[in-house]
Amino acid sequence: MPKDLEDQLKEVVMLPGVSGYEDEVRNYIRKYLGKPLREDAMGNLIFDMGSGKGPSIAIVAHMDEVGLVISNILDDGNIKFKVLGGIYDQMLAARSVEIYTAKGVVRGAIGYNAPHLSVGRDAKDVITWDKLVIDIGTRSRKETEALGVKFLDPVILKKDFFKVNKDMVCSRALDNRVGVTALLKVFENLKSMKFKGRVSLIWTVQEEIGLRGANVIANTMNFDYVIALDTYSTTDCPGLEKFYQPVFLGKGPVLRMVDVRMIASPKFRAKIESLAKKEKIPVQFGVTGGSTDGAIIQTSGAITMPIGIPMRYTHSATEIVHLGDLANLIKLLTATVKEIQK
């Protein structure tokens, strides 16, 4: 397994893992840890360290990405699909896709008729997902099925992972493979430690369609502290009203204090903020929309803090994060666990 942070992030990002179809991400985590992990009925992966009577803490990151699932194969060979998770219609048309079948990957394109043939269509019109089809170059349902494509196969928007400037990377599915990668690195930092209490590293499923994996965790496990890892939509990109306090790439992980489904623990904020200052780790604070796994696990009674990596263009094909923020997140998580376990 690669040790370089950028290389490992790329490996994890390029794995397919649409909500409900996280198998390849799960397999990667199992192989990386090289230790027995517990998988619950929902598909969440759980790795426990320590079993004493001290405080218990969980760090949670969701494995899934927004994507598509095949909903029908038409007589002409074209493929209909349903969106899984928060994808805007305007980012679907004219996209390359990959269908993950039992026979392997089948590549195709979401068609978009040429302007030369679009009489009466306004250039500003947005074609909704239900009017679009995936074209894989076939001319009949039989020909499409012969390639291995079936009803319910998952589909991802094709990924292109590349460097932006010196310290940023751009790709589809950085949400939330940055969290998955951070949790793998935290495991490396903590695996040889002895704990007074319990430390649980948890990779959840189906976050993008309603925090469903985290709901199972909230109903089956109990913790004193929970940190939910995710991305945080920045305000340092063009065209945004500044009604949220600015958050910037490269200025540290974000303590997500308020979103649409939760208010984070002020006491936990004070603890992490003090620790970050002591360890000279930059942090930011945020109020935003959306939500995280932390919102549902908080209802189990845990002291909860969602921490995000600043990211531009969330849920698009060109999400951007700063590698320095990921490195600082790993440092902050490691220091927080050690502090709580003292």
C-alpha positions in Angstrom: 0.0 0.0 0.0 1.3 3.5 -0.8 2.5 5.6 2.1 2.4 9.0 0.3 -0.8 10.8 1.2 -1.6 12.0 -2.3 -1.1 8.6 -3.9 -3.2 6.8 -1.3 -6.0 9.4 -1.6 -6.0 8.8 -5.4 -6.2 5.0 -4.8 -9.2 5.4 -2.5 -10.9 8.0 -4.7 -10.8 5.9 -7.8 -12.6 3.0 -6.2 -16.3 2.8 -7.2 -18.6 3.1 -4.3 -22.0 4.5 -5.1 -24.5 4.5 -2.1 -25.5 1.0 -1.4 -22.7 -0.4 -3.6 -19.6 0.2 -1.4 -18.1 -3.3 -1.7 -14.8 -2.2 -3.3 -14.1 0.5 -0.7 -14.9 -2.0 2.0 -12.5 -4.6 0.5 -9.7 -2.0 0.3 -10.1 -1.0 3.9 -10.0 -4.7 5.0 -6.9 -5.3 3.0 -5.2 -2.1 4.3 -5.8 -2.8 8.0 -4.9 -6.4 7.7 -6.9 -7.1 10.8 -10.4 -8.5 11.5 -13.1 -5.9 11.1 -16.7 -6.2 12.1 -19.3 -5.6 9.4 -22.9 -5.0 10.6 -26.0 -5.9 8.7 -26.1 -2.5 7.0 -22.6 -2.9 5.6 -20.8 -0.5 8.0 -17.2 -1.5 8.9 -16.1 -1.2 12.6 -12.6 -1.6 14.0 -12.3 -1.4 17.8 -9.1 -0.7 19.7 -9.0 -1.0 23.5 -11.7 -2.3 25.8 -11.0 -0.7 29.2 -13.3 1.3 31.4 -12.0 4.7 30.2 -13.9 7.0 27.8 -15.1 5.7 24.5 -14.6 7.6 21.2 -15.7 6.9 17.7 -14.4 8.5 14.5 -16.8 8.0 11.6 -16.3 8.5 7.8 -18.7 7.5 5.1 -17.5 5.3 2.2 -20.2 6.1 -0.3 -20.3 8.6 -3.2 -23.2 10.1 -5.1 -23.9 8.4 -8.4 -26.5 6.5 -10.4 -28.2 3.1 -10.7 -29.6 1.5 -13.8 -33.4 1.7 -13.7 -34.3 0.4 -17.1 -32.8 -0.8 -20.4 -34.8 0.4 -23.4 -35.5 -1.6 -26.6 -33.1 0.6 -28.6 -30.2 -0.3 -26.2 -30.1 3.0 -24.4 -30.1 2.9 -20.6 -32.3 4.8 -18.1 -31.0 5.6 -14.7 -32.0 6.9 -11.3 -29.8 9.4 -9.3 -28.5 8.3 -5.9 -27.7 11.3 -3.7 -27.5 15.0 -4.3 -26.5 15.5 -7.9 -27.8 18.6 -9.8 -29.4 17.8 -13.1 -27.2 20.4 -14.9 -24.1 18.4 -14.2 -25.3 15.1 -15.8 -25.7 15.9 -19.5 -22.7 15.2 -21.7 -20.8 13.3 -19.0 -18.7 10.1 -19.4 -19.9 7.3 -17.1 -18.7 3.8 -16.0 -21.2 1.0 -15.4 -20.0 -1.6 -13.0 -21.3 -5.0 -14.1 -20.7 -8.6 -13.2 -18.6 -8.9 -16.4 -16.5 -5.7 -15.7 -16.7 -2.0 -16.4 -18.7 -0.8 -19.4 -18.1 2.8 -20.5 -20.6 5.1 -21.9 -21.9 8.6 -22.2 -25.0 10.5 -21.0 -26.2 11.9 -24.4 -26.8 15.5 -25.1 -28.2 16.4 -28.5 -26.2 18.8 -30.7 -27.4 22.4 -30.9 -27.7 21.9 -34.7 -30.6 19.5 -34.0 -32.2 21.3 -31.0 -34.8 23.5 -32.7 -36.7 25.6 -30.1 -34.5 24.6 -27.2 -33.2 27.4 -25.1 -29.5 27.1 -24.3 -30.4 27.8 -20.6 -32.8 24.9 -20.4 -31.8 22.2 -17.9 -32.7 18.6 -18.9 -33.8 16.7 -15.9 -32.2 13.3 -15.1 -35.4 11.4 -16.0 -35.2 12.7 -19.6 -31.6 11.6 -20.1 -30.1 8.2 -21.2 -26.8 6.5 -21.1 -25.5 5.6 -24.6 -23.0 2.6 -24.7 -23.1 2.3 -28.5 -25.6 -0.5 -28.8 -28.8 -0.7 -30.9 -30.9 -3.1 -28.9 -31.7 -4.3 -25.4 -30.3 -7.7 -26.3 -26.9 -6.2 -27.4 -26.7 -4.1 -24.2 -27.4 -7.1 -22.0 -24.8 -9.1 -23.9 -22.2 -6.7 -22.6 -23.2 -7.6 -19.1 -25.3 -4.6 -18.3 -28.2 -5.3 -16.0 -31.0 -3.6 -14.2 -29.7 -2.3 -10.8 -26.0 -2.1 -11.8 -24.3 1.0 -10.2 -23.0 3.8 -12.4 -20.3 6.4 -11.5 -19.5 9.6 -13.3 -16.0 9.0 -14.8 -13.2 10.3 -12.5 -10.1 12.2 -13.4 -7.8 12.7 -10.4 -5.2 15.5 -11.0 -3.1 18.1 -9.2 -4.2 21.7 -9.2 -1.4 24.2 -8.5 1.0 22.7 -6.0 -1.0 21.4 -3.0 -4.5 20.9 -4.3 -6.2 17.9 -6.0 -9.3 17.8 -8.1 -11.6 14.8 -8.7 -15.1 13.4 -8.4 -15.7 11.5 -5.1 -13.3 13.4 -2.9 -16.5 13.6 -0.8 -15.9 11.5 1.3 -12.8 9.5 0.3 -10.8 12.2 2.1 -12.5 11.1 5.3 -11.9 7.4 4.5 -8.2 8.1 3.8 -7.8 10.2 7.0 -9.3 7.3 9.0 -6.8 4.8 7.5 -3.9 7.2 8.5 -5.3 7.6 12.0 -5.3 3.8 12.3 -1.6 3.8 11.3 -0.9 6.4 14.0 -2.8 4.6 16.8 -2.4 0.9 16.1 0.5 0.3 18.5 -1.1 2.3 21.4 -2.7 0.9 24.5 -6.0 2.6 25.5 -7.7 3.0 28.8 -11.1 3.1 27.0 -12.4 2.1 23.6 -11.5 3.7 20.3 -13.7 2.7 17.4 -12.9 3.6 13.7 -16.1 3.3 11.7 -16.6 3.5 7.9 -20.3 3.9 7.2 -22.5 3.3 4.2 -25.4 5.2 2.4 -24.6 8.6 4.0 -25.5 10.3 0.7 -29.1 9.1 0.7 -30.0 10.0 4.3 -27.3 9.0 6.8 -28.6 5.5 6.8 -25.5 3.6 7.9 -24.9 6.1 10.7 -28.5 5.5 11.9 -27.7 1.8 12.5 -24.6 2.8 14.4 -26.7 5.2 16.6 -29.1 2.4 17.4 -26.6 -0.4 18.1 -23.5 1.3 19.7 -22.9 3.8 22.4 -20.0 6.3 22.8 -19.0 9.1 25.0 -17.5 11.1 22.1 -18.1 11.0 18.3 -16.2 12.8 15.5 -17.8 12.6 12.1 -15.4 13.2 9.2 -16.7 14.7 6.0 -16.0 17.5 3.5 -17.1 21.1 4.1 -18.3 23.2 1.2 -16.1 26.3 1.1 -17.1 29.8 0.4 -13.8 30.8 -1.3 -15.0 30.2 -4.8 -16.7 32.5 -7.4 -20.4 33.4 -7.4 -21.3 32.8 -3.8 -23.1 35.2 -1.4 -21.1 35.7 1.8 -23.9 35.0 4.2 -21.7 32.2 5.8 -18.4 33.1 7.5 -15.7 32.4 4.9 -13.9 29.1 5.0 -10.8 28.6 2.9 -8.8 25.8 1.3 -5.4 25.4 3.0 -6.3 27.0 6.3 -7.0 23.8 8.2 -9.9 21.4 8.9 -13.3 22.9 9.8 -15.2 22.3 13.1 -18.7 22.2 11.7 -20.6 23.9 14.5 -24.1 24.4 12.9 -25.8 22.8 9.8 -29.4 22.0 8.9 -29.6 18.9 11.2 -27.4 19.5 14.2 -25.5 21.9 16.5 -22.2 20.5 17.6 -21.1 20.3 21.2 -19.6 23.6 22.5 -17.7 21.7 25.1 -16.1 19.5 22.6 -15.3 22.5 20.4 -13.4 24.1 23.4 -11.5 20.9 24.0 -10.5 20.5 20.3 -9.7 24.2 19.9 -7.5 24.2 22.9 -5.7 21.1 21.7 -5.2 22.5 18.2 -3.7 25.6 19.6 -1.3 23.6 21.8 -0.3 21.4 18.9 -0.1 24.3 16.4 -2.7 22.8 14.1 -4.7 25.3 12.2 -8.5 25.0 12.4 -11.5 26.9 11.1 -15.1 27.1 12.3 -18.2 26.8 10.2 -21.9 27.3 9.8 -23.3 25.7 6.7 -26.1 23.7 5.0 -26.3 20.0 4.5 -25.5 17.5 7.2 -23.2 14.6 8.3 -23.3 11.2 10.0 -22.7 13.1 13.2 -26.3 14.5 13.2 -27.8 11.1 13.6 -25.2 9.6 15.9 -25.6 12.6 18.2 -29.1 11.5 19.0 -27.7 8.5 20.8 -26.4 10.8 23.5 -22.8 11.2 22.4 -20.8 14.4 22.6 -20.4 15.0 18.9 -18.2 17.1 16.6 -18.3 16.9 12.8 -15.0 17.9 11.3 -14.7 18.7 7.6 -12.0 19.2 5.0 -12.7 22.4 3.1 -13.8 21.5 -0.5 -14.9 23.5 -3.5 -17.7 22.4 -5.9 -19.2 19.7 -3.7 -21.0 16.8 -5.5 -19.6 18.0 -8.9 -17.2 16.2 -11.2 -14.5 18.7 -10.1 -14.3 18.7 -6.4 -11.1 20.3 -5.0 -9.4 19.9 -1.7 -6.0 21.0 -0.3 -3.7 18.2 0.8 -2.4 20.3 3.7 -5.9 20.3 5.2 -6.0 16.5 5.0 -2.6 16.2 6.7 -3.7 18.6 9.4 -6.9 16.7 9.9 -5.0 13.5 10.5 -2.8 15.3 13.1 -5.8 16.8 14.8 -7.7 13.4 15.0 -4.6 11.6 16.4 -4.0 14.3 19.0 -7.7 14.3 20.0 -7.9 10.6 20.6 -4.7 10.6 22.6 -6.0 13.5 24.7 -9.3 11.8 25.5 -7.6 8.5 26.3 -5.3 10.0 28.9 
